[in-house]
């Protein structure tokens, strides 16, 4: 199985614990989170609406909420993606191990997670030390 993920969702999946915008979003996120942990899953990367966004109530015509919010989300994606090869199809378990290596302090995710409304509930963000 292949899943298509935007950059910042690689971090979101690491910290997901069942919260979301609505029931449909949570069900989809739970499904994708379980699939990304399977050894036969591959991941294609993007900086646009992905398989998680497909169930988001804020997605309208491929745009997240509005133009300003969409630009902010794309910026978050690009911060993650600049450390990866967007043209490569990744083995999911290897990709998420790599995410742990790259993003290992709060400083390393500061441009991505700084204003995230989920940061207080995000297990990935909460476990990160403040510095190297």
N, CA, C and O atoms as a GROMACS GRO file, in nm:
protein
  528
    1UNK      N    1   0.084  -0.119   0.000
    1UNK     CA    2   0.000   0.000   0.000
    1UNK      C    3   0.088   0.124   0.000
    1UNK      O    4   0.190   0.129   0.069
    2UNK      N    5   0.049   0.222  -0.078
    2UNK     CA    6   0.119   0.351  -0.080
    2UNK      C    7   0.029   0.457  -0.020
    2UNK      O    8  -0.090   0.464  -0.050
    3UNK      N    9   0.086   0.540   0.065
    3UNK     CA   10   0.013   0.655   0.116
    3UNK      C   11   0.086   0.782   0.073
    3UNK      O   12   0.209   0.785   0.066
    4UNK      N   13   0.010   0.884   0.045
    4UNK     CA   14   0.065   1.012   0.001
    4UNK      C   15   0.053   1.108   0.119
    4UNK      O   16  -0.056   1.132   0.172
    5UNK      N   17   0.168   1.164   0.160
    5UNK     CA   18   0.170   1.251   0.277
    5UNK      C   19   0.240   1.382   0.249
    5UNK      O   20   0.344   1.385   0.183
    6UNK      N   21   0.182   1.489   0.299
    6UNK     CA   22   0.250   1.618   0.293
    6UNK      C   23   0.351   1.623   0.406
    6UNK      O   24   0.340   1.550   0.504
    7UNK      N   25   0.450   1.710   0.392
    7UNK     CA   26   0.563   1.713   0.484
    7UNK      C   27   0.528   1.718   0.631
    7UNK      O   28   0.574   1.634   0.708
    8UNK      N   29   0.448   1.814   0.672
    8UNK     CA   30   0.425   1.828   0.816
    8UNK      C   31   0.343   1.714   0.874
    8UNK      O   32   0.348   1.690   0.995
    9UNK      N   33   0.270   1.642   0.791
    9UNK     CA   34   0.194   1.528   0.843
    9UNK      C   35   0.283   1.414   0.888
    9UNK      O   36   0.239   1.327   0.963
   10UNK      N   37   0.408   1.413   0.842
   10UNK     CA   38   0.502   1.312   0.892
   10UNK      C   39   0.523   1.329   1.042
   10UNK      O   40   0.538   1.232   1.116
   11UNK      N   41   0.524   1.454   1.087
   11UNK     CA   42   0.538   1.481   1.230
   11UNK      C   43   0.406   1.459   1.303
   11UNK      O   44   0.404   1.404   1.414
   12UNK      N   45   0.296   1.500   1.241
   12UNK     CA   46   0.165   1.483   1.304
   12UNK      C   47   0.135   1.336   1.333
   12UNK      O   48   0.083   1.302   1.439
   13UNK      N   49   0.167   1.250   1.238
   13UNK     CA   50   0.142   1.107   1.258
   13UNK      C   51   0.222   1.052   1.374
   13UNK      O   52   0.176   0.962   1.445
   14UNK      N   53   0.343   1.103   1.394
   14UNK     CA   54   0.427   1.056   1.505
   14UNK      C   55   0.363   1.087   1.641
   14UNK      O   56   0.386   1.014   1.737
   15UNK      N   57   0.285   1.193   1.648
   15UNK     CA   58   0.228   1.234   1.776
   15UNK      C   59   0.079   1.212   1.790
   15UNK      O   60   0.021   1.247   1.892
   16UNK      N   61   0.017   1.154   1.688
   16UNK     CA   62  -0.129   1.138   1.686
   16UNK      C   63  -0.176   1.043   1.796
   16UNK      O   64  -0.119   0.936   1.817
   17UNK      N   65  -0.282   1.086   1.865
   17UNK     CA   66  -0.341   0.999   1.967
   17UNK      C   67  -0.493   1.006   1.970
   17UNK      O   68  -0.555   0.987   2.075
   18UNK      N   69  -0.552   1.034   1.855
   18UNK     CA   70  -0.697   1.023   1.844
   18UNK      C   71  -0.774   1.152   1.846
   18UNK      O   72  -0.897   1.150   1.850
   19UNK      N   73  -0.707   1.264   1.844
   19UNK     CA   74  -0.777   1.393   1.838
   19UNK      C   75  -0.784   1.439   1.693
   19UNK      O   76  -0.698   1.404   1.612
   20UNK      N   77  -0.886   1.518   1.661
   20UNK     CA   78  -0.898   1.569   1.525
   20UNK      C   79  -1.012   1.666   1.511
   20UNK      O   80  -1.077   1.703   1.608
   21UNK      N   81  -1.036   1.706   1.388
   21UNK     CA   82  -1.136   1.808   1.359
   21UNK      C   83  -1.279   1.756   1.369
   21UNK      O   84  -1.369   1.827   1.413
   22UNK      N   85  -1.299   1.631   1.329
   22UNK     CA   86  -1.429   1.567   1.340
   22UNK      C   87  -1.410   1.415   1.333
   22UNK      O   88  -1.298   1.367   1.317
   23UNK      N   89  -1.518   1.342   1.346
   23UNK     CA   90  -1.510   1.195   1.353
   23UNK      C   91  -1.452   1.134   1.225
   23UNK      O   92  -1.372   1.041   1.232
   24UNK      N   93  -1.492   1.186   1.110
   24UNK     CA   94  -1.442   1.135   0.983
   24UNK      C   95  -1.291   1.156   0.972
   24UNK      O   96  -1.219   1.067   0.926
   25UNK      N   97  -1.244   1.272   1.012
   25UNK     CA   98  -1.102   1.301   1.008
   25UNK      C   99  -1.025   1.207   1.100
   25UNK      O  100  -0.922   1.152   1.060
   26UNK      N  101  -1.074   1.188   1.221
   26UNK     CA  102  -1.007   1.101   1.318
   26UNK      C  103  -1.002   0.957   1.267
   26UNK      O  104  -0.900   0.890   1.280
   27UNK      N  105  -1.111   0.909   1.209
   27UNK     CA  106  -1.113   0.772   1.154
   27UNK      C  107  -1.009   0.757   1.044
   27UNK      O  108  -0.936   0.657   1.042
   28UNK      N  109  -1.002   0.854   0.954
   28UNK     CA  110  -0.905   0.848   0.845
   28UNK      C  111  -0.762   0.857   0.897
   28UNK      O  112  -0.674   0.783   0.852
   29UNK      N  113  -0.739   0.948   0.990
   29UNK     CA  114  -0.604   0.964   1.047
   29UNK      C  115  -0.563   0.837   1.120
   29UNK      O  116  -0.447   0.795   1.110
   30UNK      N  117  -0.654   0.775   1.191
   30UNK     CA  118  -0.626   0.650   1.261
   30UNK      C  119  -0.591   0.540   1.161
   30UNK      O  120  -0.498   0.463   1.184
   31UNK      N  121  -0.665   0.533   1.052
   31UNK     CA  122  -0.639   0.433   0.948
   31UNK      C  123  -0.501   0.455   0.888
   31UNK      O  124  -0.423   0.360   0.877
   32UNK      N  125  -0.469   0.578   0.849
   32UNK     CA  126  -0.339   0.607   0.787
   32UNK      C  127  -0.226   0.583   0.887
   32UNK      O  128  -0.121   0.532   0.851
   33UNK      N  129  -0.248   0.620   1.013
   33UNK     CA  130  -0.145   0.599   1.114
   33UNK      C  131  -0.116   0.450   1.134
   33UNK      O  132  -0.001   0.412   1.153
   34UNK      N  133  -0.217   0.368   1.129
   34UNK     CA  134  -0.193   0.223   1.142
   34UNK      C  135  -0.125   0.168   1.018
   34UNK      O  136  -0.038   0.082   1.030
   35UNK      N  137  -0.161   0.215   0.901
   35UNK     CA  138  -0.100   0.167   0.776
   35UNK      C  139   0.045   0.208   0.764
   35UNK      O  140   0.126   0.133   0.711
   36UNK      N  141   0.080   0.326   0.813
   36UNK     CA  142   0.218   0.374   0.800
   36UNK      C  143   0.315   0.291   0.885
   36UNK      O  144   0.436   0.295   0.863
   37UNK      N  145   0.264   0.216   0.980
   37UNK     CA  146   0.347   0.133   1.067
   37UNK      C  147   0.372  -0.006   1.010
   37UNK      O  148   0.452  -0.083   1.065
   38UNK      N  149   0.305  -0.039   0.901
   38UNK     CA  150   0.321  -0.171   0.840
   38UNK      C  151   0.442  -0.174   0.749
   38UNK      O  152   0.467  -0.077   0.676
   39UNK      N  153   0.518  -0.283   0.751
   39UNK     CA  154   0.641  -0.289   0.672
   39UNK      C  155   0.620  -0.282   0.521
   39UNK      O  156   0.710  -0.241   0.449
   40UNK      N  157   0.503  -0.322   0.472
   40UNK     CA  158   0.480  -0.320   0.327
   40UNK      C  159   0.428  -0.184   0.276
   40UNK      O  160   0.401  -0.171   0.156
   41UNK      N  161   0.414  -0.086   0.362
   41UNK     CA  162   0.363   0.045   0.322
   41UNK      C  163   0.476   0.133   0.270
   41UNK      O  164   0.585   0.138   0.327
   42UNK      N  165   0.447   0.204   0.162
   42UNK     CA  166   0.539   0.303   0.108
   42UNK      C  167   0.474   0.440   0.118
   42UNK      O  168   0.352   0.452   0.129
   43UNK      N  169   0.558   0.544   0.114
   43UNK     CA  170   0.509   0.681   0.129
   43UNK      C  171   0.564   0.765   0.014
   43UNK      O  172   0.684   0.764  -0.014
   44UNK      N  173   0.473   0.838  -0.051
   44UNK     CA  174   0.509   0.940  -0.148
   44UNK      C  175   0.487   1.075  -0.080
   44UNK      O  176   0.387   1.094  -0.011
   45UNK      N  177   0.579   1.167  -0.100
   45UNK     CA  178   0.575   1.297  -0.032
   45UNK      C  179   0.522   1.408  -0.123
   45UNK      O  180   0.537   1.402  -0.245
   46UNK      N  181   0.460   1.508  -0.061
   46UNK     CA  182   0.408   1.622  -0.136
   46UNK      C  183   0.398   1.743  -0.043
   46UNK      O  184   0.415   1.732   0.078
   47UNK      N  185   0.370   1.859  -0.103
   47UNK     CA  186   0.345   1.980  -0.024
   47UNK      C  187   0.207   2.036  -0.059
   47UNK      O  188   0.188   2.157  -0.073
   48UNK      N  189   0.111   1.945  -0.073
   48UNK     CA  190  -0.027   1.983  -0.106
   48UNK      C  191  -0.121   1.884  -0.036
   48UNK      O  192  -0.076   1.798   0.039
   49UNK      N  193  -0.249   1.898  -0.061
   49UNK     CA  194  -0.346   1.809   0.003
   49UNK      C  195  -0.308   1.663  -0.022
   49UNK      O  196  -0.275   1.625  -0.134
   50UNK      N  197  -0.314   1.583   0.084
   50UNK     CA  198  -0.271   1.444   0.079
   50UNK      C  199  -0.382   1.350   0.125
   50UNK      O  200  -0.499   1.389   0.131
   51UNK      N  201  -0.345   1.226   0.158
   51UNK     CA  202  -0.444   1.128   0.201
   51UNK      C  203  -0.507   1.162   0.336
   51UNK      O  204  -0.620   1.121   0.363
   52UNK      N  205  -0.438   1.235   0.419
   52UNK     CA  206  -0.496   1.280   0.546
   52UNK      C  207  -0.593   1.395   0.520
   52UNK      O  208  -0.704   1.396   0.574
   53UNK      N  209  -0.552   1.489   0.438
   53UNK     CA  210  -0.637   1.605   0.406
   53UNK      C  211  -0.770   1.564   0.342
   53UNK      O  212  -0.869   1.636   0.354
   54UNK      N  213  -0.771   1.450   0.275
   54UNK     CA  214  -0.891   1.404   0.203
   54UNK      C  215  -1.015   1.400   0.294
   54UNK      O  216  -1.127   1.413   0.245
   55UNK      N  217  -0.996   1.380   0.424
   55UNK     CA  218  -1.108   1.374   0.518
   55UNK      C  219  -1.117   1.496   0.609
   55UNK      O  220  -1.191   1.495   0.707
   56UNK      N  221  -1.042   1.600   0.577
   56UNK     CA  222  -1.041   1.719   0.663
   56UNK      C  223  -1.156   1.814   0.626
   56UNK      O  224  -1.171   1.849   0.509
   57UNK      N  225  -1.235   1.854   0.724
   57UNK     CA  226  -1.345   1.947   0.696
   57UNK      C  227  -1.297   2.087   0.656
   57UNK      O  228  -1.376   2.167   0.604
   58UNK      N  229  -1.169   2.118   0.678
   58UNK     CA  230  -1.116   2.249   0.642
   58UNK      C  231  -1.066   2.256   0.497
   58UNK      O  232  -1.031   2.364   0.449
   59UNK      N  233  -1.063   2.142   0.427
   59UNK     CA  234  -1.015   2.138   0.290
   59UNK      C  235  -1.128   2.176   0.195
   59UNK      O  236  -1.233   2.111   0.192
   60UNK      N  237  -1.105   2.282   0.117
   60UNK     CA  238  -1.204   2.327   0.021
   60UNK      C  239  -1.135   2.356  -0.112
   60UNK      O  240  -1.051   2.445  -0.121
   61UNK      N  241  -1.170   2.279  -0.214
   61UNK     CA  242  -1.111   2.295  -0.347
   61UNK      C  243  -0.959   2.283  -0.342
   61UNK      O  244  -0.889   2.358  -0.410
   62UNK      N  245  -0.908   2.189  -0.263
   62UNK     CA  246  -0.765   2.166  -0.254
   62UNK      C  247  -0.689   2.266  -0.169
   62UNK      O  248  -0.566   2.261  -0.160
   63UNK      N  249  -0.761   2.358  -0.105
   63UNK     CA  250  -0.701   2.463  -0.023
   63UNK      C  251  -0.737   2.439   0.124
   63UNK      O  252  -0.852   2.407   0.156
   64UNK      N  253  -0.639   2.456   0.212
   64UNK     CA  254  -0.661   2.441   0.356
   64UNK      C  255  -0.718   2.572   0.411
   64UNK      O  256  -0.647   2.672   0.420
   65UNK      N  257  -0.844   2.571   0.448
   65UNK     CA  258  -0.919   2.684   0.504
   65UNK      C  259  -0.928   2.803   0.409
   65UNK      O  260  -1.032   2.825   0.348
   66UNK      N  261  -0.820   2.879   0.397
   66UNK     CA  262  -0.818   2.996   0.309
   66UNK      C  263  -0.676   3.014   0.257
   66UNK      O  264  -0.586   2.939   0.294
   67UNK      N  265  -0.656   3.112   0.172
   67UNK     CA  266  -0.526   3.130   0.108
   67UNK      C  267  -0.414   3.150   0.211
   67UNK      O  268  -0.306   3.093   0.197
   68UNK      N  269  -0.438   3.232   0.314
   68UNK     CA  270  -0.336   3.260   0.415
   68UNK      C  271  -0.299   3.133   0.492
   68UNK      O  272  -0.181   3.104   0.508
   69UNK      N  273  -0.398   3.060   0.537
   69UNK     CA  274  -0.373   2.936   0.611
   69UNK      C  275  -0.304   2.834   0.521
   69UNK      O  276  -0.212   2.765   0.565
   70UNK      N  277  -0.347   2.824   0.397
   70UNK     CA  278  -0.287   2.728   0.304
   70UNK      C  279  -0.139   2.759   0.283
   70UNK      O  280  -0.057   2.667   0.279
   71UNK      N  281  -0.104   2.886   0.270
   71UNK     CA  282   0.037   2.925   0.254
   71UNK      C  283   0.118   2.885   0.378
   71UNK      O  284   0.232   2.840   0.365
   72UNK      N  285   0.061   2.903   0.495
   72UNK     CA  286   0.129   2.867   0.620
   72UNK      C  287   0.154   2.716   0.626
   72UNK      O  288   0.261   2.672   0.667
   73UNK      N  289   0.055   2.639   0.587
   73UNK     CA  290   0.067   2.493   0.590
   73UNK      C  291   0.172   2.446   0.488
   73UNK      O  292   0.252   2.358   0.518
   74UNK      N  293   0.171   2.505   0.370
   74UNK     CA  294   0.271   2.470   0.268
   74UNK      C  295   0.411   2.504   0.319
   74UNK      O  296   0.506   2.429   0.295
   75UNK      N  297   0.424   2.615   0.388
   75UNK     CA  298   0.553   2.653   0.445
   75UNK      C  299   0.600   2.549   0.546
   75UNK      O  300   0.719   2.514   0.549
   76UNK      N  301   0.510   2.500   0.629
   76UNK     CA  302   0.543   2.394   0.724
   76UNK      C  303   0.588   2.268   0.651
   76UNK      O  304   0.686   2.204   0.689
   77UNK      N  305   0.514   2.233   0.545
   77UNK     CA  306   0.551   2.116   0.466
   77UNK      C  307   0.692   2.129   0.412
   77UNK      O  308   0.772   2.036   0.421
   78UNK      N  309   0.722   2.243   0.356
   78UNK     CA  310   0.852   2.263   0.292
   78UNK      C  311   0.967   2.260   0.392
   78UNK      O  312   1.078   2.220   0.356
   79UNK      N  313   0.942   2.301   0.515
   79UNK     CA  314   1.046   2.290   0.619
   79UNK      C  315   1.084   2.145   0.643
   79UNK      O  316   1.201   2.114   0.665
   80UNK      N  317   0.987   2.058   0.638
   80UNK     CA  318   1.014   1.914   0.656
   80UNK      C  319   1.076   1.858   0.528
   80UNK      O  320   1.176   1.786   0.533
   81UNK      N  321   1.017   1.890   0.415
   81UNK     CA  322   1.057   1.829   0.288
   81UNK      C  323   1.196   1.870   0.242
   81UNK      O  324   1.259   1.796   0.166
   82UNK      N  325   1.244   1.985   0.286
   82UNK     CA  326   1.378   2.025   0.242
   82UNK      C  327   1.487   1.933   0.299
   82UNK      O  328   1.601   1.938   0.255
   83UNK      N  329   1.451   1.850   0.395
   83UNK     CA  330   1.546   1.756   0.454
   83UNK      C  331   1.529   1.614   0.397
   83UNK      O  332   1.596   1.521   0.440
   84UNK      N  333   1.439   1.600   0.300
   84UNK     CA  334   1.410   1.470   0.240
   84UNK      C  335   1.412   1.482   0.087
   84UNK      O  336   1.418   1.592   0.033
   85UNK      N  337   1.407   1.369   0.019
   85UNK     CA  338   1.399   1.367  -0.126
   85UNK      C  339   1.254   1.347  -0.166
   85UNK      O  340   1.200   1.237  -0.155
   86UNK      N  341   1.189   1.454  -0.212
   86UNK     CA  342   1.046   1.450  -0.244
   86UNK      C  343   1.015   1.359  -0.363
   86UNK      O  344   0.901   1.316  -0.380
   87UNK      N  345   1.114   1.329  -0.445
   87UNK     CA  346   1.092   1.245  -0.563
   87UNK      C  347   1.102   1.096  -0.530
   87UNK      O  348   1.063   1.011  -0.611
   88UNK      N  349   1.152   1.065  -0.413
   88UNK     CA  350   1.173   0.925  -0.374
   88UNK      C  351   1.046   0.868  -0.311
   88UNK      O  352   0.974   0.937  -0.239
   89UNK      N  353   1.019   0.742  -0.340
   89UNK     CA  354   0.914   0.669  -0.269
   89UNK      C  355   0.982   0.596  -0.154
   89UNK      O  356   1.072   0.516  -0.176
   90UNK      N  357   0.939   0.624  -0.033
   90UNK     CA  358   1.005   0.574   0.088
   90UNK      C  359   0.935   0.450   0.143
   90UNK      O  360   0.813   0.436   0.135
   91UNK      N  361   1.015   0.361   0.199
   91UNK     CA  362   0.962   0.257   0.286
   91UNK      C  363   0.914   0.331   0.411
   91UNK      O  364   0.989   0.408   0.471
   92UNK      N  365   0.791   0.309   0.450
   92UNK     CA  366   0.731   0.387   0.558
   92UNK      C  367   0.806   0.376   0.690
   92UNK      O  368   0.832   0.478   0.755
   93UNK      N  369   0.840   0.255   0.732
   93UNK     CA  370   0.907   0.242   0.862
   93UNK      C  371   1.044   0.309   0.860
   93UNK      O  372   1.084   0.370   0.959
   94UNK      N  373   1.115   0.299   0.748
   94UNK     CA  374   1.245   0.366   0.737
   94UNK      C  375   1.229   0.518   0.737
   94UNK      O  376   1.309   0.589   0.799
   95UNK      N  377   1.128   0.567   0.668
   95UNK     CA  378   1.103   0.712   0.663
   95UNK      C  379   1.074   0.767   0.802
   95UNK      O  380   1.128   0.871   0.840
   96UNK      N  381   0.992   0.700   0.878
   96UNK     CA  382   0.958   0.751   1.010
   96UNK      C  383   1.074   0.738   1.108
   96UNK      O  384   1.084   0.817   1.202
   97UNK      N  385   1.161   0.641   1.088
   97UNK     CA  386   1.285   0.634   1.166
   97UNK      C  387   1.373   0.754   1.132
   97UNK      O  388   1.435   0.815   1.220
   98UNK      N  389   1.378   0.788   1.004
   98UNK     CA  390   1.457   0.903   0.958
   98UNK      C  391   1.401   1.033   1.016
   98UNK      O  392   1.477   1.123   1.053
   99UNK      N  393   1.270   1.043   1.024
   99UNK     CA  394   1.206   1.162   1.083
   99UNK      C  395   1.252   1.178   1.228
   99UNK      O  396   1.281   1.289   1.272
  100UNK      N  397   1.258   1.068   1.301
  100UNK     CA  398   1.306   1.073   1.440
  100UNK      C  399   1.450   1.123   1.450
  100UNK      O  400   1.484   1.195   1.543
  101UNK      N  401   1.532   1.085   1.354
  101UNK     CA  402   1.673   1.129   1.353
  101UNK      C  403   1.686   1.277   1.320
  101UNK      O  404   1.765   1.348   1.382
  102UNK      N  405   1.609   1.324   1.225
  102UNK     CA  406   1.619   1.463   1.178
  102UNK      C  407   1.554   1.560   1.275
  102UNK      O  408   1.611   1.664   1.308
  103UNK      N  409   1.436   1.526   1.320
  103UNK     CA  410   1.358   1.615   1.406
  103UNK      C  411   1.361   1.559   1.547
  103UNK      O  412   1.273   1.483   1.588
  104UNK      N  413   1.466   1.598   1.622
  104UNK     CA  414   1.490   1.536   1.753
  104UNK      C  415   1.498   1.635   1.868
  104UNK      O  416   1.531   1.598   1.980
  105UNK      N  417   1.467   1.762   1.842
  105UNK     CA  418   1.458   1.863   1.948
  105UNK      C  419   1.343   1.958   1.915
  105UNK      O  420   1.297   1.963   1.801
  106UNK      N  421   1.298   2.031   2.014
  106UNK     CA  422   1.195   2.132   1.987
  106UNK      C  423   1.247   2.238   1.891
  106UNK      O  424   1.172   2.292   1.810
  107UNK      N  425   1.375   2.268   1.900
  107UNK     CA  426   1.436   2.364   1.808
  107UNK      C  427   1.427   2.315   1.663
  107UNK      O  428   1.403   2.395   1.573
  108UNK      N  429   1.445   2.186   1.640
  108UNK     CA  430   1.442   2.132   1.504
  108UNK      C  431   1.304   2.138   1.441
  108UNK      O  432   1.292   2.129   1.319
  109UNK      N  433   1.199   2.152   1.522
  109UNK     CA  434   1.063   2.162   1.469
  109UNK      C  435   1.000   2.299   1.493
  109UNK      O  436   0.880   2.317   1.473
  110UNK      N  437   1.081   2.395   1.536
  110UNK     CA  438   1.027   2.525   1.575
  110UNK      C  439   0.950   2.594   1.464
  110UNK      O  440   0.847   2.657   1.491
  111UNK      N  441   0.996   2.586   1.339
  111UNK     CA  442   0.927   2.651   1.228
  111UNK      C  443   0.805   2.572   1.183
  111UNK      O  444   0.723   2.623   1.106
  112UNK      N  445   0.793   2.451   1.228
  112UNK     CA  446   0.683   2.364   1.186
  112UNK      C  447   0.574   2.358   1.292
  112UNK      O  448   0.455   2.373   1.261
  113UNK      N  449   0.612   2.338   1.416
  113UNK     CA  450   0.516   2.311   1.523
  113UNK      C  451   0.487   2.431   1.613
  113UNK      O  452   0.402   2.422   1.702
  114UNK      N  453   0.554   2.542   1.593
  114UNK     CA  454   0.548   2.655   1.685
  114UNK      C  455   0.406   2.698   1.721
  114UNK      O  456   0.374   2.711   1.839
  115UNK      N  457   0.320   2.719   1.622
  115UNK     CA  458   0.184   2.765   1.650
  115UNK      C  459   0.078   2.657   1.632
  115UNK      O  460  -0.040   2.689   1.615
  116UNK      N  461   0.118   2.533   1.635
  116UNK     CA  462   0.023   2.425   1.613
  116UNK      C  463  -0.076   2.415   1.729
  116UNK      O  464  -0.037   2.414   1.846
  117UNK      N  465  -0.202   2.407   1.695
  117UNK     CA  466  -0.304   2.398   1.801
  117UNK      C  467  -0.307   2.262   1.869
  117UNK      O  468  -0.372   2.245   1.972
  118UNK      N  469  -0.236   2.164   1.812
  118UNK     CA  470  -0.234   2.030   1.869
  118UNK      C  471  -0.108   2.005   1.952
  118UNK      O  472  -0.094   1.896   2.009
  119UNK      N  473  -0.016   2.099   1.961
  119UNK     CA  474   0.113   2.074   2.025
  119UNK      C  475   0.102   2.029   2.172
  119UNK      O  476   0.186   1.951   2.218
  120UNK      N  477   0.002   2.076   2.243
  120UNK     CA  478  -0.013   2.035   2.384
  120UNK      C  479  -0.057   1.889   2.398
  120UNK      O  480  -0.036   1.828   2.502
  121UNK      N  481  -0.119   1.834   2.292
  121UNK     CA  482  -0.165   1.696   2.295
  121UNK      C  483  -0.075   1.603   2.215
  121UNK      O  484  -0.091   1.481   2.221
  122UNK      N  485   0.018   1.659   2.141
  122UNK     CA  486   0.102   1.582   2.049
  122UNK      C  487   0.213   1.509   2.125
  122UNK      O  488   0.300   1.572   2.185
  123UNK      N  489   0.209   1.378   2.121
  123UNK     CA  490   0.309   1.297   2.192
  123UNK      C  491   0.448   1.316   2.133
  123UNK      O  492   0.546   1.317   2.207
  124UNK      N  493   0.458   1.332   2.002
  124UNK     CA  494   0.588   1.356   1.938
  124UNK      C  495   0.650   1.485   1.989
  124UNK      O  496   0.766   1.486   2.030
  125UNK      N  497   0.574   1.593   1.985
  125UNK     CA  498   0.625   1.724   2.028
  125UNK      C  499   0.658   1.725   2.177
  125UNK      O  500   0.761   1.777   2.218
  126UNK      N  501   0.571   1.667   2.257
  126UNK     CA  502   0.589   1.669   2.403
  126UNK      C  503   0.714   1.595   2.448
  126UNK      O  504   0.774   1.632   2.549
  127UNK      N  505   0.754   1.492   2.375
  127UNK     CA  506   0.872   1.415   2.417
  127UNK      C  507   1.004   1.476   2.373
  127UNK      O  508   1.110   1.433   2.418
  128UNK      N  509   0.999   1.576   2.286
  128UNK     CA  510   1.124   1.637   2.235
  128UNK      C  511   1.192   1.720   2.341
  128UNK      O  512   1.126   1.798   2.410
  129UNK      N  513   1.324   1.706   2.354
  129UNK     CA  514   1.397   1.794   2.446
  129UNK      C  515   1.405   1.936   2.388
  129UNK      O  516   1.386   1.956   2.268
  130UNK      N  517   1.432   2.033   2.474
  130UNK     CA  518   1.437   2.173   2.430
  130UNK      C  519   1.559   2.207   2.346
  130UNK      O  520   1.553   2.300   2.266
  131UNK      N  521   1.668   2.136   2.360
  131UNK     CA  522   1.786   2.165   2.280
  131UNK      C  523   1.865   2.038   2.255
  131UNK      O  524   1.831   1.931   2.306
  132UNK      N  525   1.970   2.050   2.177
  132UNK     CA  526   2.052   1.933   2.144
  132UNK      C  527   2.139   1.899   2.258
  132UNK      O  528   2.216   1.803   2.250
   0.00000   0.00000   0.00000
